[in-house]
Amino acid sequence: MENIKITVYPKNTSPNLLANANISVETARYGFITIKGFCIWKSDHLNERLQECMNITPPSRAAYGRRIQIAFFEDPKKWEEVEMLIYSEFCRVRSGIDSDTLVEDINNKLNSNSD
């Protein structure tokens, strides 16, 4: 798996926005490329993949009264992997778990799902 860094920034500015996240993906030619602005939101509904009442959304911006995604994942399965990585980092930040332990757990889960 390529080298991915995820940074989560907890927020207290909105009752529904829990955190923002940035993802940096290492490329062979250009080094790290960072996508900023993923949002972690409270939800009234259970997110079955995360097993928690929250949603994670890719970066978007307002245009003509609606939100337009800036980053789009062509393969829904890849989005679910990234969503799980963001969620895991959010949980680590929220609870203060050592990131090395969590990265190993995430890699084990992703490798077992790809079989």
DAFENSUL-V381771 format. One record per run of one state. SS is the DSSP state (a for helix, b for strand, c for the rest). FROM is the first residue (numbers start at 0). TO is the last residue. If there is no record, write none. Layout:
# DAFENSUL-V381771
<<SS;FROM;TO> <SS;FROM;TO>>
This chain:
# DAFENSUL-V381771
<<c;0;2> <b;3;9> <c;10;15> <b;16;26> <c;27;29> <b;30;46> <c;47;50> <b;51;56> <c;57;58> <b;59;62> <c;63;64> <b;65;68> <c;69;74> <a;75;94> <c;95;97> <a;98;112> <c;113;114>>
